[in-house]
Amino acid sequence: MANHVSAEKRNRQREVATARNRAIRTTVRNALRKARAALASGDKAAASEPVRLASVALARAASKGVFHQKTASRTTSRIQSALAKLG
């Protein structure tokens, strides 16, 4: 339990940041799930939009510090190269 005003404030800030990060992380995971499902279908035209949306979601999450920049870059690279292999 927080015993100081500053510790109580920090706890409130932590709760807000955790909720925000959880929402962003969920958005990214859902976008990746849709992109991977589209890639598994084998249709390049149908997969290009979900892959683009997943890349955007990853970049946004990385810029906000939810994911590490290299994690986002690596995941984006993997789904983009999987899309390129379909063509």
C-alpha atoms as a printed R data frame, in Angstrom:
   type eleno elety resid chain resno      x       y       z
1  ATOM     1    CA   MET     A     1  0.000   0.000   0.000
2  ATOM     2    CA   ALA     A     2  1.271   3.442  -0.910
3  ATOM     3    CA   ASN     A     3  2.198   5.535   2.108
4  ATOM     4    CA   HIS     A     4  3.140   8.794   0.390
5  ATOM     5    CA   VAL     A     5  1.223  11.167  -1.819
6  ATOM     6    CA   SER     A     6  3.773  10.722  -4.611
7  ATOM     7    CA   ALA     A     7  3.509   6.936  -4.361
8  ATOM     8    CA   GLU     A     8 -0.286   7.129  -4.537
9  ATOM     9    CA   LYS     A     9 -0.054   9.335  -7.630
10 ATOM    10    CA   ARG     A    10  2.440   6.967  -9.230
11 ATOM    11    CA   ASN     A    11  0.045   4.092  -8.557
12 ATOM    12    CA   ARG     A    12 -2.795   5.963 -10.279
13 ATOM    13    CA   GLN     A    13 -0.539   6.672 -13.256
14 ATOM    14    CA   ARG     A    14  0.454   2.997 -13.421
15 ATOM    15    CA   GLU     A    15 -3.177   1.890 -13.570
16 ATOM    16    CA   VAL     A    16 -3.961   4.274 -16.439
17 ATOM    17    CA   ALA     A    17 -0.828   3.294 -18.389
18 ATOM    18    CA   THR     A    18 -1.493  -0.414 -17.865
19 ATOM    19    CA   ALA     A    19 -5.025  -0.087 -19.228
20 ATOM    20    CA   ARG     A    20 -3.786   1.903 -22.237
21 ATOM    21    CA   ASN     A    21 -0.986  -0.565 -22.967
22 ATOM    22    CA   ARG     A    22 -3.348  -3.527 -22.656
23 ATOM    23    CA   ALA     A    23 -5.726  -1.978 -25.206
24 ATOM    24    CA   ILE     A    24 -2.896  -1.288 -27.664
25 ATOM    25    CA   ARG     A    25 -1.438  -4.779 -27.190
26 ATOM    26    CA   THR     A    26 -4.854  -6.355 -27.833
27 ATOM    27    CA   THR     A    27 -5.284  -4.312 -31.021
28 ATOM    28    CA   VAL     A    28 -1.891  -5.434 -32.288
29 ATOM    29    CA   ARG     A    29 -2.521  -9.090 -31.489
30 ATOM    30    CA   ASN     A    30 -5.895  -9.037 -33.251
31 ATOM    31    CA   ALA     A    31 -4.380  -7.344 -36.317
32 ATOM    32    CA   LEU     A    32 -1.591  -9.932 -36.418
33 ATOM    33    CA   ARG     A    33 -4.079 -12.768 -36.063
34 ATOM    34    CA   LYS     A    34 -6.090 -11.447 -39.021
35 ATOM    35    CA   ALA     A    35 -2.947 -10.912 -41.106
36 ATOM    36    CA   ARG     A    36 -1.644 -14.418 -40.437
37 ATOM    37    CA   ALA     A    37 -5.040 -15.922 -41.256
38 ATOM    38    CA   ALA     A    38 -5.120 -13.982 -44.526
39 ATOM    39    CA   LEU     A    39 -1.587 -15.133 -45.348
40 ATOM    40    CA   ALA     A    40 -2.573 -18.728 -44.637
41 ATOM    41    CA   SER     A    41 -5.421 -18.453 -47.151
42 ATOM    42    CA   GLY     A    42 -2.815 -18.026 -49.896
43 ATOM    43    CA   ASP     A    43 -4.493 -15.096 -51.672
44 ATOM    44    CA   LYS     A    44 -2.026 -12.230 -52.028
45 ATOM    45    CA   ALA     A    45 -4.644  -9.619 -52.924
46 ATOM    46    CA   ALA     A    46 -6.781 -10.476 -49.902
47 ATOM    47    CA   ALA     A    47 -3.789 -10.611 -47.561
48 ATOM    48    CA   SER     A    48 -2.211  -7.271 -48.485
49 ATOM    49    CA   GLU     A    49 -4.640  -5.070 -46.527
50 ATOM    50    CA   PRO     A    50 -4.565  -7.054 -43.237
51 ATOM    51    CA   VAL     A    51 -0.760  -7.183 -43.448
52 ATOM    52    CA   ARG     A    52 -0.608  -3.416 -43.963
53 ATOM    53    CA   LEU     A    53 -2.943  -2.804 -41.018
54 ATOM    54    CA   ALA     A    54 -0.875  -5.103 -38.801
55 ATOM    55    CA   SER     A    55  2.302  -3.249 -39.787
56 ATOM    56    CA   VAL     A    56  0.694   0.085 -38.916
57 ATOM    57    CA   ALA     A    57 -0.540  -1.240 -35.564
58 ATOM    58    CA   LEU     A    58  2.915  -2.603 -34.732
59 ATOM    59    CA   ALA     A    59  4.621   0.678 -35.636
60 ATOM    60    CA   ARG     A    60  2.159   2.651 -33.524
61 ATOM    61    CA   ALA     A    61  2.629   0.333 -30.538
62 ATOM    62    CA   ALA     A    62  6.404   0.563 -30.853
63 ATOM    63    CA   SER     A    63  6.309   4.351 -31.027
64 ATOM    64    CA   LYS     A    64  4.304   4.411 -27.790
65 ATOM    65    CA   GLY     A    65  6.688   2.014 -26.063
66 ATOM    66    CA   VAL     A    66  4.230  -0.867 -25.713
67 ATOM    67    CA   PHE     A    67  6.469  -3.112 -27.820
68 ATOM    68    CA   HIS     A    68 10.201  -2.792 -28.289
69 ATOM    69    CA   GLN     A    69 11.113  -1.226 -31.629
70 ATOM    70    CA   LYS     A    70 13.095  -4.270 -32.759
71 ATOM    71    CA   THR     A    71 10.263  -6.640 -31.841
72 ATOM    72    CA   ALA     A    72  7.854  -4.639 -33.980
73 ATOM    73    CA   SER     A    73 10.362  -4.425 -36.817
74 ATOM    74    CA   ARG     A    74 11.073  -8.150 -36.738
75 ATOM    75    CA   THR     A    75  7.385  -9.075 -36.738
76 ATOM    76    CA   THR     A    76  6.627  -6.627 -39.545
77 ATOM    77    CA   SER     A    77  9.492  -8.028 -41.578
78 ATOM    78    CA   ARG     A    78  8.253 -11.578 -41.128
79 ATOM    79    CA   ILE     A    79  4.699 -10.869 -42.240
80 ATOM    80    CA   GLN     A    80  5.873  -8.701 -45.155
81 ATOM    81    CA   SER     A    81  8.222 -11.415 -46.417
82 ATOM    82    CA   ALA     A    82  5.456 -14.000 -46.056
83 ATOM    83    CA   LEU     A    83  3.268 -11.745 -48.193
84 ATOM    84    CA   ALA     A    84  6.035 -11.414 -50.786
85 ATOM    85    CA   LYS     A    85  6.375 -15.210 -50.997
86 ATOM    86    CA   LEU     A    86  2.702 -15.482 -51.994
87 ATOM    87    CA   GLY     A    87  3.345 -13.580 -55.209
